[in-house]
Amino acid sequence: YRTREEIQEVRSKSDPIMLLKDRMVNSNLASVEELKEIDVEVRKEIEDAAQFATADPEP
């Protein structure tokens, strides 16, 4: 097992999403605020889809 700190370190160094976010910010392709807005929108869409899936009767 890994400690919480080890997991966070691995994620910060090898998480492709975080690496892309850093590259986009450093290249001025997006701001931190824009990326946070996108993250909020995506999480909401996922939550809505999950609620729909659990509320929908099975076929």
N, CA, C and O atoms as a MOPAC input file, in Angstrom:
PM7 MOZYME 1SCF
protein

 N      0.83000 1    -1.18700 1     0.00000 1
 C      0.00000 1     0.00000 1     0.00000 1
 C      0.87500 1     1.25200 1     0.00000 1
 O      2.01800 1     1.23500 1     0.45800 1
 N      0.30900 1     2.33000 1    -0.52400 1
 C      1.02600 1     3.59800 1    -0.54900 1
 C      0.38100 1     4.56700 1     0.42500 1
 O     -0.82300 1     4.51100 1     0.67700 1
 N      1.19500 1     5.44700 1     0.96200 1
 C      0.65200 1     6.47500 1     1.83800 1
 C     -0.05500 1     7.52500 1     0.99100 1
 O      0.13700 1     7.59700 1    -0.22300 1
 N     -0.85600 1     8.31900 1     1.63600 1
 C     -1.56700 1     9.39500 1     0.94500 1
 C     -0.57700 1    10.34100 1     0.26400 1
 O     -0.82400 1    10.82000 1    -0.84300 1
 N      0.53800 1    10.60100 1     0.93200 1
 C      1.55500 1    11.49500 1     0.38500 1
 C      2.18000 1    10.90300 1    -0.87700 1
 O      2.41900 1    11.61800 1    -1.85000 1
 N      2.44300 1     9.59300 1    -0.85900 1
 C      3.01100 1     8.93600 1    -2.03800 1
 C      2.05000 1     9.01400 1    -3.21800 1
 O      2.46600 1     9.27000 1    -4.34800 1
 N      0.78500 1     8.79500 1    -2.95700 1
 C     -0.21600 1     8.85600 1    -4.02300 1
 C     -0.28100 1    10.25700 1    -4.60400 1
 O     -0.33100 1    10.41800 1    -5.82400 1
 N     -0.28200 1    11.27300 1    -3.75100 1
 C     -0.33200 1    12.65200 1    -4.23200 1
 C      0.91100 1    12.99400 1    -5.04100 1
 O      0.82000 1    13.70500 1    -6.04200 1
 N      2.06500 1    12.50100 1    -4.62200 1
 C      3.30100 1    12.76900 1    -5.35200 1
 C      3.26600 1    12.12500 1    -6.73700 1
 O      3.64200 1    12.75400 1    -7.72600 1
 N      2.81600 1    10.87900 1    -6.80800 1
 C      2.72200 1    10.19600 1    -8.09600 1
 C      1.74900 1    10.92900 1    -9.00700 1
 O      2.03200 1    11.13300 1   -10.18800 1
 N      0.60800 1    11.32300 1    -8.46500 1
 C     -0.37600 1    12.04500 1    -9.26900 1
 C      0.17600 1    13.36600 1    -9.78100 1
 O     -0.06300 1    13.73200 1   -10.93200 1
 N      0.90400 1    14.08000 1    -8.94700 1
 C      1.41000 1    15.38800 1    -9.36100 1
 C      2.48600 1    15.26700 1   -10.43000 1
 O      2.69500 1    16.20100 1   -11.20500 1
 N      3.17100 1    14.13200 1   -10.48100 1
 C      4.25700 1    13.96200 1   -11.44700 1
 C      3.85000 1    13.19800 1   -12.69600 1
 O      4.51000 1    13.32300 1   -13.72700 1
 N      2.78000 1    12.41000 1   -12.63500 1
 C      2.47800 1    11.55900 1   -13.77900 1
 C      1.01600 1    11.56600 1   -14.21000 1
 O      0.65500 1    10.85000 1   -15.14400 1
 N      0.17400 1    12.34800 1   -13.56100 1
 C     -1.23300 1    12.41800 1   -13.95300 1
 C     -1.33900 1    13.19700 1   -15.26300 1
 O     -1.04900 1    14.39300 1   -15.28700 1
 N     -1.74800 1    12.54300 1   -16.35400 1
 C     -1.78300 1    13.22400 1   -17.64900 1
 C     -2.71600 1    14.43100 1   -17.67600 1
 O     -2.44900 1    15.39600 1   -18.39100 1
 N     -3.78900 1    14.39400 1   -16.92100 1
 C     -4.71200 1    15.53300 1   -16.90400 1
 C     -4.04300 1    16.72900 1   -16.23200 1
 O     -4.12400 1    17.85300 1   -16.72800 1
 N     -3.38900 1    16.48500 1   -15.11100 1
 C     -2.69500 1    17.57800 1   -14.42500 1
 C     -1.54800 1    18.11700 1   -15.27100 1
 O     -1.32200 1    19.32600 1   -15.31300 1
 N     -0.82400 1    17.22800 1   -15.94600 1
 C      0.27100 1    17.67600 1   -16.80700 1
 C     -0.25400 1    18.54200 1   -17.94500 1
 O      0.35900 1    19.55100 1   -18.29300 1
 N     -1.38600 1    18.15400 1   -18.52500 1
 C     -1.97900 1    18.95600 1   -19.59400 1
 C     -2.43800 1    20.30800 1   -19.06600 1
 O     -2.21100 1    21.33300 1   -19.70800 1
 N     -3.07700 1    20.32100 1   -17.90800 1
 C     -3.51400 1    21.58900 1   -17.31300 1
 C     -2.32500 1    22.51900 1   -17.09900 1
 O     -2.39200 1    23.70300 1   -17.43100 1
 N     -1.24000 1    21.98600 1   -16.54500 1
 C     -0.04600 1    22.80100 1   -16.31800 1
 C      0.50500 1    23.34200 1   -17.63200 1
 O      0.88600 1    24.50900 1   -17.72400 1
 N      0.54300 1    22.49400 1   -18.63200 1
 C      1.06300 1    22.92200 1   -19.93500 1
 C      0.17700 1    24.00900 1   -20.54500 1
 O      0.68100 1    24.97200 1   -21.12100 1
 N     -1.13500 1    23.85400 1   -20.41800 1
 C     -2.05500 1    24.85200 1   -20.97100 1
 C     -1.90300 1    26.19400 1   -20.27100 1
 O     -1.91000 1    27.23800 1   -20.92300 1
 N     -1.76700 1    26.17600 1   -18.95300 1
 C     -1.59900 1    27.42300 1   -18.19900 1
 C     -0.25700 1    28.06400 1   -18.54400 1
 O     -0.18800 1    29.26900 1   -18.78400 1
 N      0.79900 1    27.27100 1   -18.57100 1
 C      2.13400 1    27.80000 1   -18.86200 1
 C      2.25100 1    28.33300 1   -20.28500 1
 O      3.06200 1    29.22000 1   -20.55100 1
 N      1.44200 1    27.79600 1   -21.20700 1
 C      1.45800 1    28.25200 1   -22.60300 1
 C      0.41900 1    29.33300 1   -22.86200 1
 O      0.23200 1    29.76200 1   -24.00000 1
 N     -0.25600 1    29.77300 1   -21.80600 1
 C     -1.31200 1    30.79100 1   -21.91300 1
 C     -2.45000 1    30.37000 1   -22.84000 1
 O     -3.06800 1    31.20800 1   -23.49700 1
 N     -2.71900 1    29.08000 1   -22.88500 1
 C     -3.85100 1    28.57500 1   -23.66100 1
 C     -5.13800 1    28.62200 1   -22.84700 1
 O     -6.23500 1    28.67800 1   -23.40300 1
 N     -4.99400 1    28.59900 1   -21.52600 1
 C     -6.14400 1    28.68200 1   -20.62400 1
 C     -5.64800 1    29.18400 1   -19.27800 1
 O     -4.49100 1    28.98700 1   -18.90700 1
 N     -6.54600 1    29.83400 1   -18.56200 1
 C     -6.18900 1    30.29900 1   -17.21800 1
 C     -6.62100 1    29.24900 1   -16.19700 1
 O     -7.41200 1    28.35700 1   -16.50100 1
 N     -6.09900 1    29.37000 1   -15.00600 1
 C     -6.48300 1    28.46200 1   -13.92500 1
 C     -7.98400 1    28.56600 1   -13.68200 1
 O     -8.65100 1    27.55900 1   -13.44900 1
 N     -8.51200 1    29.78600 1   -13.73600 1
 C     -9.94300 1    29.99300 1   -13.51600 1
 C    -10.77700 1    29.29700 1   -14.59400 1
 O    -11.80000 1    28.68300 1   -14.29000 1
 N    -10.34200 1    29.39300 1   -15.84900 1
 C    -11.07500 1    28.72900 1   -16.93300 1
 C    -11.08300 1    27.22100 1   -16.73700 1
 O    -12.10600 1    26.56800 1   -16.94000 1
 N     -9.95400 1    26.67500 1   -16.34600 1
 C     -9.87800 1    25.23700 1   -16.13400 1
 C    -10.73500 1    24.80200 1   -14.95100 1
 O    -11.32100 1    23.71900 1   -14.97300 1
 N    -10.81100 1    25.63600 1   -13.92500 1
 C    -11.68100 1    25.32300 1   -12.78600 1
 C    -13.14500 1    25.32800 1   -13.21600 1
 O    -13.91900 1    24.46900 1   -12.79400 1
 N    -13.52900 1    26.29400 1   -14.05500 1
 C    -14.91000 1    26.34400 1   -14.55900 1
 C    -15.23700 1    25.08900 1   -15.35600 1
 O    -16.31400 1    24.51400 1   -15.20200 1
 N    -14.31000 1    24.66900 1   -16.20500 1
 C    -14.51500 1    23.45300 1   -16.99600 1
 C    -14.67800 1    22.25900 1   -16.06600 1
 O    -15.55700 1    21.42400 1   -16.28000 1
 N    -13.84700 1    22.16900 1   -15.04400 1
 C    -13.92000 1    21.06700 1   -14.08900 1
 C    -15.27800 1    21.02400 1   -13.39900 1
 O    -15.86000 1    19.95200 1   -13.24000 1
 N    -15.78400 1    22.18200 1   -12.99100 1
 C    -17.09600 1    22.25300 1   -12.33700 1
 C    -18.18800 1    21.78300 1   -13.29900 1
 O    -19.07200 1    21.01900 1   -12.91100 1
 N    -18.12600 1    22.23700 1   -14.55100 1
 C    -19.13400 1    21.84700 1   -15.54300 1
 C    -19.10600 1    20.34400 1   -15.79800 1
 O    -20.15300 1    19.70300 1   -15.88500 1
 N    -17.90700 1    19.78900 1   -15.91600 1
 C    -17.77200 1    18.35300 1   -16.17800 1
 C    -18.29100 1    17.53900 1   -14.99600 1
 O    -19.00100 1    16.55100 1   -15.18200 1
 N    -17.94100 1    17.95100 1   -13.79500 1
 C    -18.42100 1    17.22800 1   -12.60800 1
 C    -19.94700 1    17.26400 1   -12.51000 1
 O    -20.56900 1    16.27500 1   -12.12300 1
 N    -20.54800 1    18.40500 1   -12.86000 1
 C    -22.01100 1    18.51500 1   -12.84600 1
 C    -22.61800 1    17.58400 1   -13.88300 1
 O    -23.60500 1    16.90000 1   -13.60900 1
 N    -22.03000 1    17.55900 1   -15.07200 1
 C    -22.54800 1    16.68400 1   -16.12500 1
 C    -22.44400 1    15.21400 1   -15.71200 1
 O    -23.35700 1    14.43000 1   -15.97400 1
 N    -21.35900 1    14.84600 1   -15.08000 1
 C    -21.19300 1    13.47000 1   -14.60700 1
 C    -22.21500 1    13.15000 1   -13.52500 1
 O    -22.81300 1    12.07400 1   -13.53200 1
 N    -22.41800 1    14.07200 1   -12.60300 1
 C    -23.40400 1    13.87100 1   -11.53400 1
 C    -24.80700 1    13.71500 1   -12.11600 1
 O    -25.56400 1    12.84200 1   -11.69100 1
 N    -25.15500 1    14.56100 1   -13.08900 1
 C    -26.47000 1    14.46600 1   -13.73000 1
 C    -26.63900 1    13.12200 1   -14.42800 1
 O    -27.70000 1    12.50300 1   -14.34100 1
 N    -25.60000 1    12.67200 1   -15.11700 1
 C    -25.66400 1    11.39100 1   -15.81600 1
 C    -25.80200 1    10.23600 1   -14.83100 1
 O    -26.55000 1     9.29100 1   -15.08100 1
 N    -25.09100 1    10.30900 1   -13.72400 1
 C    -25.17600 1     9.25400 1   -12.71600 1
 C    -26.56800 1     9.20200 1   -12.09700 1
 O    -27.11400 1     8.12000 1   -11.88400 1
 N    -27.14200 1    10.36400 1   -11.81000 1
 C    -28.49500 1    10.39800 1   -11.25400 1
 C    -29.50500 1     9.84600 1   -12.25200 1
 O    -30.41300 1     9.10600 1   -11.87500 1
 N    -29.35000 1    10.20300 1   -13.51600 1
 C    -30.25000 1     9.69500 1   -14.54400 1
 C    -30.13700 1     8.17400 1   -14.63800 1
 O    -31.14400 1     7.47200 1   -14.73800 1
 N    -28.90300 1     7.67400 1   -14.60600 1
 C    -28.68200 1     6.23300 1   -14.73500 1
 C    -29.26700 1     5.46100 1   -13.55700 1
 O    -29.80400 1     4.36900 1   -13.73900 1
 N    -29.16900 1     6.01200 1   -12.36400 1
 C    -29.69100 1     5.28600 1   -11.20500 1
 C    -31.20400 1     5.42000 1   -11.08100 1
 O    -31.85000 1     4.56000 1   -10.48300 1
 N    -31.77700 1     6.48000 1   -11.63500 1
 C    -33.22200 1     6.68300 1   -11.54300 1
 C    -33.97600 1     5.96700 1   -12.66100 1
 O    -35.16200 1     5.66900 1   -12.51900 1
 N    -33.30500 1     5.69600 1   -13.75000 1
 C    -33.94100 1     5.06400 1   -14.90600 1
 C    -34.16600 1     3.57900 1   -14.60400 1
 O    -33.26600 1     2.91100 1   -14.09600 1
 N    -35.35700 1     3.06000 1   -14.91200 1
 C    -35.59100 1     1.63800 1   -14.65900 1
 C    -34.73000 1     0.76700 1   -15.57700 1
 O    -34.39800 1     1.15800 1   -16.69600 1
 N    -34.38200 1    -0.40300 1   -15.08500 1
 C    -33.57500 1    -1.31500 1   -15.89600 1
 C    -34.41500 1    -1.84500 1   -17.05100 1
 O    -35.62800 1    -2.00800 1   -16.91900 1
 N    -33.77100 1    -2.11300 1   -18.18000 1
 C    -34.52400 1    -2.61500 1   -19.35400 1
 C    -35.06000 1    -4.01100 1   -19.15500 1
 O    -35.70700 1    -4.55800 1   -20.04800 1

